[in-house]
Amino acid sequence: MDCGLHDRVFIVTAASGGLGLAGARALVAEGARTVLVARRRDALEEAVAELGADRATALAADLSEADTAQRAVEAALGAWGRLDGALVSVGGPPKGTVTGTTDAQWLGAFDSVFLAAVRIARAVLGANGAARLGFVLSVSAKMPLADMAPSNGLRPGLAMLVKQLSDEIAPAGGRAVGLMPGNIATGRMIDLLGHEPTAEDARRAGIPMGRLGTPAEFGAVAAFLLSDAASYLTGCLVPVDGGMLRGL
């Protein structure tokens, strides 16, 4: 299938590893060009070397800084002369209970998870009102995860903004979708588990497929949703979870 991504340009955030880098790899494999945004300059340089300087450029910056989104847009236009959309991944907030999470932690999570995503969307749409936007959320957008209060509190609200944003940009040809990864075997997931994923971890998580997903499996879905092949998909949340979610 030709997904229509050849030479399209996408900003990919949190792209130094995990789901962001997986999405960038999938986009580049389909012929797209990318602007990789993350804080870790050394990891970004490695990613650009892997993907190729003709397909990737990097911006080492913190998404919590108000000007990062616009700098990413300018990097895309400066490097490639166009901007077609973004894969907005913002990393995960820290673990915590509702009452055990401090005000500072709540505010930090809001800034890094919620407001950073809004800033990227606003900047990208300012450059191209018909952009495609994919927001990396979590299954916590639809069900609470144990000991993950900041994620449980913020992801559902961001999911609703995806729906509203899709309504706002549809008349100009823009699209917005949310991705809900379940237990994907990223470095962050391994840190949360405290060990390499096992079949027992999948059983405890209630994953019918009996294993954790791979970053590449997530990246393939992300690239498809941003492509021409998904041109009639907008305002929806797509689970990438091995059947973990029990609701429709």
Protein Blocks (a to p, Z undefined) as FASTA:
>chain_A
ZZhlgopacddehklgcjllmmmmmmmmnopacddddfblmlmmmmmmmnopklbccddd
dfkbmklmmmmmmmmmmmnopafbdcddebjadeddfklpcfklmmmmmmmmmmmmmmmm
mmmmmmomkbccddddbfklmoccehilmmmmmmmmmmmmmmmmmmmmmmnopacddddd
ddddbfklmmmnopacdfklmmmnopanopacdfklmmmmmmmmmmmklmmgghiacdde
eomambZZ
